[in-house]
Amino acid sequence: MFDFENFPVYQKAESFYATALKILSNPKIDRNLKDQFKRASLSIVLNIAEGAGKYTKNDKKNFYIVAKGSTNECVAIIRILKIEEAIPEILFSDAYALLLEIAKMLSALINTMLKR
């Protein structure tokens, strides 16, 4: 098992990606927005994993910052989908809650890297 697989933030990111796939199954969502959402949600998972494998705090921090940016991007996308009525309220709430947790966890990781 790789170390990052045990990271709570990585596990939350995987859970969010599974939720994103449920959202993406809606055929009403614009193809371009679907593509952007899939890439952004996958970016969270992949950047956490890649950052965990880096050796210097600056390298790690940079990947966690990119993951946080992708988290914010996903929040904006699900808010747009809510405005377009392309996402049920319960799915929006679940996705938003996961993204909020991920953002807080990534902020804590990034802040830890700044203090070292």
C-alpha positions as CSV (number, residue, x, y, z in Angstrom):
1,M,0.0,0.0,0.0
2,F,1.2,3.5,-0.8
3,D,1.4,6.0,2.1
4,F,-1.0,8.5,0.4
5,E,-3.8,5.9,0.4
6,N,-3.9,6.2,4.2
7,F,-4.2,10.1,4.1
8,P,-7.7,11.1,5.2
9,V,-7.6,14.0,2.7
10,Y,-6.8,11.5,-0.1
11,Q,-9.7,9.3,1.0
12,K,-12.1,12.2,1.1
13,A,-10.9,13.2,-2.4
14,E,-11.6,9.7,-3.7
15,S,-15.1,9.9,-2.1
16,F,-15.7,13.2,-3.8
17,Y,-14.6,11.8,-7.2
18,A,-17.2,9.0,-6.8
19,T,-19.8,11.7,-6.1
20,A,-18.6,13.6,-9.1
21,L,-19.1,10.6,-11.3
22,K,-22.7,10.4,-10.1
23,I,-23.2,14.0,-11.0
24,L,-21.6,13.5,-14.4
25,S,-24.0,10.7,-15.2
26,N,-26.7,13.4,-15.8
27,P,-27.2,13.8,-19.6
28,K,-28.5,17.3,-19.1
29,I,-25.1,18.7,-18.2
30,D,-23.2,20.5,-21.0
31,R,-20.4,18.4,-22.5
32,N,-17.8,21.1,-22.0
33,L,-18.8,21.6,-18.4
34,K,-18.7,17.8,-17.9
35,D,-15.2,17.6,-19.2
36,Q,-14.0,20.5,-17.0
37,F,-15.7,19.0,-13.9
38,K,-14.2,15.6,-14.5
39,R,-10.7,17.0,-15.0
40,A,-11.0,19.3,-11.9
41,S,-12.3,16.5,-9.6
42,L,-9.7,14.1,-10.8
43,S,-7.0,16.8,-10.3
44,I,-7.8,16.9,-6.6
45,V,-7.1,13.2,-6.2
46,L,-4.0,13.0,-8.4
47,N,-2.3,16.1,-7.0
48,I,-2.7,14.9,-3.4
49,A,-1.2,11.6,-4.4
50,E,1.6,13.2,-6.4
51,G,2.4,15.7,-3.7
52,A,2.6,12.9,-1.1
53,G,5.4,11.3,-3.1
54,K,7.6,14.4,-3.3
55,Y,10.6,14.8,-1.0
56,T,10.8,18.5,-0.3
57,K,8.2,20.6,1.6
58,N,8.0,23.1,-1.3
59,D,7.3,20.4,-3.9
60,K,4.6,18.8,-1.6
61,K,3.1,22.3,-0.9
62,N,2.9,23.1,-4.6
63,F,0.9,20.0,-5.4
64,Y,-1.4,20.6,-2.4
65,I,-2.0,24.2,-3.6
66,V,-3.0,22.9,-7.1
67,A,-5.4,20.4,-5.4
68,K,-6.9,23.2,-3.4
69,G,-7.4,25.3,-6.6
70,S,-9.1,22.3,-8.2
71,T,-11.3,22.0,-5.1
72,N,-12.4,25.6,-5.5
73,E,-13.1,25.0,-9.2
74,C,-15.3,22.1,-8.3
75,V,-17.3,24.2,-5.9
76,A,-17.9,26.8,-8.6
77,I,-19.0,24.1,-11.1
78,I,-21.5,22.4,-8.7
79,R,-22.9,25.9,-7.9
80,I,-23.4,26.5,-11.6
81,L,-25.0,23.1,-12.0
82,K,-27.4,24.0,-9.1
83,I,-28.3,27.2,-10.9
84,E,-28.9,25.3,-14.1
85,E,-31.0,22.8,-12.1
86,A,-28.8,20.0,-13.4
87,I,-28.0,18.6,-9.9
88,P,-30.5,17.4,-7.2
89,E,-30.2,19.3,-3.9
90,I,-29.1,16.2,-1.9
91,L,-26.3,15.5,-4.4
92,F,-25.3,19.2,-4.3
93,S,-25.2,19.1,-0.5
94,D,-23.2,15.9,-0.3
95,A,-20.7,17.2,-2.9
96,Y,-20.4,20.6,-1.2
97,A,-19.8,19.1,2.2
98,L,-17.0,16.9,0.9
99,L,-15.4,19.7,-0.9
100,L,-15.5,21.9,2.2
101,E,-13.8,19.2,4.2
102,I,-11.2,18.6,1.5
103,A,-10.5,22.4,1.3
104,K,-10.0,22.6,5.1
105,M,-7.7,19.6,5.1
106,L,-5.6,20.9,2.2
107,S,-5.4,24.3,3.9
108,A,-4.1,22.7,7.0
109,L,-1.5,20.7,5.0
110,I,-0.4,23.8,3.1
111,N,-0.1,25.8,6.4
112,T,2.0,23.0,7.9
113,M,4.4,23.2,4.9
114,L,4.7,27.0,5.4
115,K,5.7,26.7,9.1
116,R,8.5,24.2,8.6
